């Protein structure tokens, strides 16, 4: 997707897109923790079914 189409998609899906500073351990750590949590939750759901 390019520019306007991407922005439109985010708006339609009500997705908040934020950018972080490059090489910012604190901000990237928050993102990485979120990904770890999502990965664990998905894994638990697949294992329990």
C-alpha positions as MATLAB code, in Angstrom:
seq = 'XXXXXXXXXXXXXXXXXXXXXXXXXXXXXXXXXXXXXXXXXXXXXXXXX';
ca = [
       0.000    0.000    0.000;
       1.117    3.528   -0.662;
       0.543    6.749    1.261;
      -3.096    7.733    0.953;
      -4.362    4.168    0.483;
      -2.527    3.075    3.629;
      -3.884    6.012    5.631;
      -7.406    5.230    4.402;
      -7.044    1.576    5.423;
      -5.875    2.577    8.908;
      -8.825    4.940    9.297;
     -11.363    2.373    8.086;
     -10.021   -0.289   10.444;
      -9.674    2.237   13.300;
      -5.973    1.442   13.669;
      -3.697    3.912   15.419;
      -0.309    3.948   13.703;
       2.527    5.506   15.640;
       6.178    5.750   14.771;
       9.028    5.505   17.251;
      12.437    7.067   17.253;
      15.112    4.877   15.726;
      17.289    3.077   18.245;
      15.076    4.010   21.182;
      15.294    1.059   23.591;
      12.526    2.314   25.877;
       9.948    2.767   23.124;
      10.985   -0.329   21.229;
      10.858   -2.298   24.487;
       7.182   -1.421   24.896;
       6.497   -2.641   21.369;
       8.513   -5.824   21.833;
       6.711   -6.592   25.102;
       3.364   -6.186   23.345;
       4.462   -8.587   20.608;
       5.611  -11.125   23.205;
       2.263  -10.897   25.001;
       0.315  -11.357   21.758;
       2.490  -14.294   20.739;
       1.955  -15.982   24.108;
      -1.810  -15.410   24.022;
      -2.111  -16.806   20.485;
       0.019  -19.802   21.401;
      -2.166  -20.513   24.445;
      -5.339  -20.315   22.349;
      -3.988  -22.721   19.719;
      -2.750  -25.192   22.328;
      -6.053  -25.208   24.243;
      -8.148  -26.042   21.142;
];
